[in-house]
Amino acid sequence: MLSRAISRRSVQSSISAVRFYTEGATGAPRAAGSSDSFNKREKAVEDLYVRQLEKEKLAALRASLKKQKESLAEVEKHLDQISENIETETK
């Protein structure tokens, strides 16, 4: 009887094992200086996303600048025509 109780307790105690996690395995931030492949991959994906957004913004700015230059050239052309008309009228 006593041997059964002892063996039952030893089986029960071995079943309920405590699980120990390494630092950062629970999703908690790690100490400074330590990094793993997941963090590097995540940073690379974020950097790629930011670069893509910046590339799109830069393309939009270049298109806007091109339109502004065309508009400026049109205004300068019109100004030159007016200046020529004034010069011909004064002669």
TIVO-2410 file (N, C-alpha, C; in nm, 3 decimals):
# residues 91
REC num residu      c1      c2      c3 atome chaine
REC   1      M   0.082  -0.118   0.000     N      A
REC   1      M   0.000   0.000   0.000    CA      A
REC   1      M   0.087   0.125   0.000     C      A
REC   2      L   0.185   0.126   0.087     N      A
REC   2      L   0.275   0.239   0.094    CA      A
REC   2      L   0.356   0.253  -0.035     C      A
REC   3      S   0.396   0.142  -0.091     N      A
REC   3      S   0.474   0.147  -0.215    CA      A
REC   3      S   0.390   0.202  -0.330     C      A
REC   4      R   0.261   0.171  -0.332     N      A
REC   4      R   0.173   0.224  -0.436    CA      A
REC   4      R   0.159   0.376  -0.422     C      A
REC   5      A   0.143   0.423  -0.302     N      A
REC   5      A   0.129   0.566  -0.278    CA      A
REC   5      A   0.256   0.640  -0.319     C      A
REC   6      I   0.369   0.584  -0.289     N      A
REC   6      I   0.497   0.647  -0.326    CA      A
REC   6      I   0.514   0.648  -0.477     C      A
REC   7      S   0.484   0.537  -0.541     N      A
REC   7      S   0.499   0.532  -0.687    CA      A
REC   7      S   0.399   0.626  -0.755     C      A
REC   8      R   0.278   0.638  -0.701     N      A
REC   8      R   0.179   0.728  -0.758    CA      A
REC   8      R   0.225   0.874  -0.745     C      A
REC   9      R   0.282   0.907  -0.631     N      A
REC   9      R   0.331   1.044  -0.611    CA      A
REC   9      R   0.447   1.075  -0.704     C      A
REC  10      S   0.536   0.982  -0.726     N      A
REC  10      S   0.650   1.007  -0.814    CA      A
REC  10      S   0.605   1.024  -0.959     C      A
REC  11      V   0.502   0.950  -0.999     N      A
REC  11      V   0.449   0.965  -1.134    CA      A
REC  11      V   0.381   1.100  -1.147     C      A
REC  12      Q   0.306   1.140  -1.047     N      A
REC  12      Q   0.236   1.268  -1.052    CA      A
REC  12      Q   0.335   1.384  -1.053     C      A
REC  13      S   0.439   1.374  -0.976     N      A
REC  13      S   0.534   1.484  -0.971    CA      A
REC  13      S   0.613   1.496  -1.101     C      A
REC  14      S   0.638   1.386  -1.168     N      A
REC  14      S   0.711   1.394  -1.294    CA      A
REC  14      S   0.623   1.448  -1.407     C      A
REC  15      I   0.493   1.430  -1.395     N      A
REC  15      I   0.402   1.481  -1.498    CA      A
REC  15      I   0.393   1.632  -1.490     C      A
REC  16      S   0.386   1.686  -1.372     N      A
REC  16      S   0.371   1.831  -1.359    CA      A
REC  16      S   0.509   1.896  -1.355     C      A
REC  17      A   0.568   1.909  -1.471     N      A
REC  17      A   0.700   1.972  -1.480    CA      A
REC  17      A   0.682   2.121  -1.508     C      A
REC  18      V   0.771   2.198  -1.456     N      A
REC  18      V   0.768   2.342  -1.479    CA      A
REC  18      V   0.845   2.371  -1.607     C      A
REC  19      R   0.787   2.453  -1.689     N      A
REC  19      R   0.851   2.486  -1.815    CA      A
REC  19      R   0.925   2.619  -1.800     C      A
REC  20      F   1.052   2.617  -1.830     N      A
REC  20      F   1.134   2.737  -1.821    CA      A
REC  20      F   1.156   2.791  -1.961     C      A
REC  21      Y   1.140   2.921  -1.975     N      A
REC  21      Y   1.158   2.986  -2.104    CA      A
REC  21      Y   1.288   3.064  -2.102     C      A
REC  22      T   1.349   3.072  -2.218     N      A
REC  22      T   1.468   3.154  -2.229    CA      A
REC  22      T   1.427   3.299  -2.241     C      A
REC  23      E   1.519   3.387  -2.222     N      A
REC  23      E   1.490   3.530  -2.228    CA      A
REC  23      E   1.442   3.566  -2.368     C      A
REC  24      G   1.330   3.634  -2.376     N      A
REC  24      G   1.276   3.676  -2.504    CA      A
REC  24      G   1.184   3.574  -2.569     C      A
REC  25      A   1.179   3.451  -2.519     N      A
REC  25      A   1.096   3.348  -2.581    CA      A
REC  25      A   0.948   3.375  -2.558     C      A
REC  26      T   0.915   3.455  -2.461     N      A
REC  26      T   0.774   3.484  -2.431    CA      A
REC  26      T   0.726   3.608  -2.503     C      A
REC  27      G   0.808   3.666  -2.588     N      A
REC  27      G   0.769   3.786  -2.659    CA      A
REC  27      G   0.816   3.912  -2.588     C      A
REC  28      A   0.876   3.897  -2.472     N      A
REC  28      A   0.927   4.012  -2.399    CA      A
REC  28      A   1.052   4.063  -2.468     C      A
REC  29      P   1.077   4.192  -2.461     N      A
REC  29      P   1.197   4.244  -2.525    CA      A
REC  29      P   1.322   4.189  -2.459     C      A
REC  30      R   1.421   4.169  -2.539     N      A
REC  30      R   1.547   4.115  -2.488    CA      A
REC  30      R   1.637   4.226  -2.438     C      A
REC  31      A   1.738   4.185  -2.370     N      A
REC  31      A   1.836   4.281  -2.318    CA      A
REC  31      A   1.909   4.346  -2.435     C      A
REC  32      A   1.966   4.461  -2.411     N      A
REC  32      A   2.036   4.535  -2.516    CA      A
REC  32      A   2.152   4.453  -2.569     C      A
REC  33      G   2.170   4.460  -2.700     N      A
REC  33      G   2.283   4.391  -2.759    CA      A
REC  33      G   2.250   4.253  -2.812     C      A
REC  34      S   2.142   4.194  -2.770     N      A
REC  34      S   2.110   4.061  -2.820    CA      A
REC  34      S   2.007   4.072  -2.931     C      A
REC  35      S   2.027   3.997  -3.037     N      A
REC  35      S   1.932   3.999  -3.147    CA      A
REC  35      S   1.924   3.860  -3.206     C      A
REC  36      D   1.816   3.834  -3.271     N      A
REC  36      D   1.801   3.705  -3.335    CA      A
REC  36      D   1.753   3.726  -3.477     C      A
REC  37      S   1.738   3.618  -3.549     N      A
REC  37      S   1.703   3.629  -3.691    CA      A
REC  37      S   1.564   3.687  -3.710     C      A
REC  38      F   1.472   3.662  -3.619     N      A
REC  38      F   1.337   3.718  -3.634    CA      A
REC  38      F   1.341   3.869  -3.626     C      A
REC  39      N   1.414   3.923  -3.528     N      A
REC  39      N   1.424   4.069  -3.515    CA      A
REC  39      N   1.490   4.130  -3.638     C      A
REC  40      K   1.593   4.064  -3.689     N      A
REC  40      K   1.661   4.115  -3.807    CA      A
REC  40      K   1.568   4.112  -3.928     C      A
REC  41      R   1.494   4.003  -3.942     N      A
REC  41      R   1.401   3.990  -4.054    CA      A
REC  41      R   1.290   4.095  -4.044     C      A
REC  42      E   1.238   4.114  -3.924     N      A
REC  42      E   1.132   4.212  -3.903    CA      A
REC  42      E   1.181   4.354  -3.936     C      A
REC  43      K   1.302   4.386  -3.893     N      A
REC  43      K   1.359   4.517  -3.922    CA      A
REC  43      K   1.381   4.533  -4.072     C      A
REC  44      A   1.427   4.429  -4.139     N      A
REC  44      A   1.449   4.436  -4.283    CA      A
REC  44      A   1.318   4.460  -4.358     C      A
REC  45      V   1.212   4.393  -4.316     N      A
REC  45      V   1.081   4.412  -4.380    CA      A
REC  45      V   1.031   4.554  -4.357     C      A
REC  46      E   1.045   4.604  -4.235     N      A
REC  46      E   1.003   4.741  -4.205    CA      A
REC  46      E   1.084   4.842  -4.285     C      A
REC  47      D   1.215   4.821  -4.295     N      A
REC  47      D   1.301   4.911  -4.371    CA      A
REC  47      D   1.262   4.911  -4.519     C      A
REC  48      L   1.231   4.792  -4.572     N      A
REC  48      L   1.190   4.781  -4.711    CA      A
REC  48      L   1.060   4.856  -4.735     C      A
REC  49      Y   0.966   4.844  -4.642     N      A
REC  49      Y   0.838   4.913  -4.653    CA      A
REC  49      Y   0.858   5.065  -4.652     C      A
REC  50      V   0.942   5.112  -4.562     N      A
REC  50      V   0.967   5.256  -4.551    CA      A
REC  50      V   1.036   5.307  -4.677     C      A
REC  51      R   1.134   5.230  -4.728     N      A
REC  51      R   1.203   5.272  -4.850    CA      A
REC  51      R   1.106   5.278  -4.968     C      A
REC  52      Q   1.014   5.182  -4.975     N      A
REC  52      Q   0.916   5.181  -5.084    CA      A
REC  52      Q   0.826   5.305  -5.075     C      A
REC  53      L   0.781   5.339  -4.954     N      A
REC  53      L   0.699   5.460  -4.937    CA      A
REC  53      L   0.776   5.585  -4.977     C      A
REC  54      E   0.901   5.593  -4.935     N      A
REC  54      E   0.983   5.709  -4.969    CA      A
REC  54      E   1.005   5.718  -5.120     C      A
REC  55      K   1.022   5.603  -5.184     N      A
REC  55      K   1.040   5.599  -5.328    CA      A
REC  55      K   0.916   5.651  -5.399     C      A
REC  56      E   0.798   5.610  -5.351     N      A
REC  56      E   0.672   5.658  -5.410    CA      A
REC  56      E   0.654   5.808  -5.389     C      A
REC  57      K   0.688   5.856  -5.269     N      A
REC  57      K   0.677   5.999  -5.241    CA      A
REC  57      K   0.772   6.079  -5.330     C      A
REC  58      L   0.893   6.028  -5.347     N      A
REC  58      L   0.992   6.095  -5.431    CA      A
REC  58      L   0.945   6.101  -5.576     C      A
REC  59      A   0.886   5.993  -5.625     N      A
REC  59      A   0.833   5.992  -5.762    CA      A
REC  59      A   0.720   6.095  -5.776     C      A
REC  60      A   0.634   6.104  -5.676     N      A
REC  60      A   0.525   6.202  -5.680    CA      A
REC  60      A   0.581   6.344  -5.678     C      A
REC  61      L   0.682   6.368  -5.596     N      A
REC  61      L   0.744   6.501  -5.591    CA      A
REC  61      L   0.810   6.537  -5.724     C      A
REC  62      R   0.876   6.439  -5.786     N      A
REC  62      R   0.940   6.465  -5.916    CA      A
REC  62      R   0.835   6.499  -6.022     C      A
REC  63      A   0.723   6.427  -6.020     N      A
REC  63      A   0.615   6.456  -6.116    CA      A
REC  63      A   0.559   6.596  -6.092     C      A
REC  64      S   0.542   6.631  -5.965     N      A
REC  64      S   0.492   6.765  -5.931    CA      A
REC  64      S   0.592   6.872  -5.975     C      A
REC  65      L   0.719   6.847  -5.954     N      A
REC  65      L   0.823   6.942  -5.996    CA      A
REC  65      L   0.823   6.959  -6.147     C      A
REC  66      K   0.805   6.849  -6.220     N      A
REC  66      K   0.801   6.856  -6.366    CA      A
REC  66      K   0.683   6.943  -6.412     C      A
REC  67      K   0.567   6.925  -6.348     N      A
REC  67      K   0.450   7.006  -6.383    CA      A
REC  67      K   0.476   7.154  -6.353     C      A
REC  68      Q   0.539   7.181  -6.240     N      A
REC  68      Q   0.568   7.320  -6.203    CA      A
REC  68      Q   0.666   7.384  -6.302     C      A
REC  69      K   0.766   7.307  -6.345     N      A
REC  69      K   0.862   7.360  -6.443    CA      A
REC  69      K   0.793   7.389  -6.576     C      A
REC  70      E   0.703   7.300  -6.617     N      A
REC  70      E   0.628   7.323  -6.741    CA      A
REC  70      E   0.542   7.449  -6.728     C      A
REC  71      S   0.478   7.464  -6.614     N      A
REC  71      S   0.395   7.582  -6.590    CA      A
REC  71      S   0.479   7.708  -6.591     C      A
REC  72      L   0.595   7.702  -6.528     N      A
REC  72      L   0.685   7.817  -6.524    CA      A
REC  72      L   0.734   7.852  -6.664     C      A
REC  73      A   0.766   7.752  -6.744     N      A
REC  73      A   0.811   7.777  -6.881    CA      A
REC  73      A   0.700   7.843  -6.962     C      A
REC  74      E   0.577   7.800  -6.940     N      A
REC  74      E   0.463   7.860  -7.008    CA      A
REC  74      E   0.445   8.007  -6.969     C      A
REC  75      V   0.457   8.035  -6.841     N      A
REC  75      V   0.443   8.173  -6.793    CA      A
REC  75      V   0.556   8.260  -6.848     C      A
REC  76      E   0.679   8.208  -6.850     N      A
REC  76      E   0.792   8.284  -6.903    CA      A
REC  76      E   0.773   8.312  -7.052     C      A
REC  77      K   0.720   8.213  -7.125     N      A
REC  77      K   0.694   8.232  -7.267    CA      A
REC  77      K   0.591   8.343  -7.288     C      A
REC  78      H   0.487   8.339  -7.208     N      A
REC  78      H   0.383   8.441  -7.217    CA      A
REC  78      H   0.440   8.579  -7.181     C      A
REC  79      L   0.524   8.584  -7.080     N      A
REC  79      L   0.587   8.709  -7.039    CA      A
REC  79      L   0.677   8.763  -7.151     C      A
REC  80      D   0.752   8.675  -7.217     N      A
REC  80      D   0.837   8.718  -7.329    CA      A
REC  80      D   0.753   8.775  -7.443     C      A
REC  81      Q   0.640   8.712  -7.471     N      A
REC  81      Q   0.552   8.762  -7.577    CA      A
REC  81      Q   0.499   8.901  -7.543     C      A
REC  82      I   0.460   8.920  -7.419     N      A
REC  82      I   0.410   9.051  -7.376    CA      A
REC  82      I   0.521   9.155  -7.385     C      A
REC  83      S   0.641   9.119  -7.344     N      A
REC  83      S   0.755   9.211  -7.352    CA      A
REC  83      S   0.784   9.249  -7.496     C      A
REC  84      E   0.778   9.152  -7.587     N      A
REC  84      E   0.801   9.180  -7.729    CA      A
REC  84      E   0.693   9.274  -7.783     C      A
REC  85      N   0.568   9.251  -7.744     N      A
REC  85      N   0.459   9.337  -7.789    CA      A
REC  85      N   0.478   9.480  -7.740     C      A
REC  86      I   0.522   9.496  -7.618     N      A
REC  86      I   0.544   9.630  -7.562    CA      A
REC  86      I   0.658   9.698  -7.636     C      A
REC  87      E   0.766   9.624  -7.664     N      A
REC  87      E   0.880   9.681  -7.735    CA      A
REC  87      E   0.843   9.723  -7.876     C      A
REC  88      T   0.763   9.641  -7.945     N      A
REC  88      T   0.723   9.676  -8.082    CA      A
REC  88      T   0.627   9.794  -8.084     C      A
REC  89      E   0.546   9.808  -7.983     N      A
REC  89      E   0.452   9.920  -7.976    CA      A
REC  89      E   0.523  10.051  -7.946     C      A
REC  90      T   0.629  10.048  -7.869     N      A
REC  90      T   0.700  10.170  -7.833    CA      A
REC  90      T   0.790  10.218  -7.945     C      A
REC  91      K   0.820  10.138  -8.043     N      A
REC  91      K   0.909  10.179  -8.153    CA      A
REC  91      K   0.837  10.256  -8.255     C      A
***
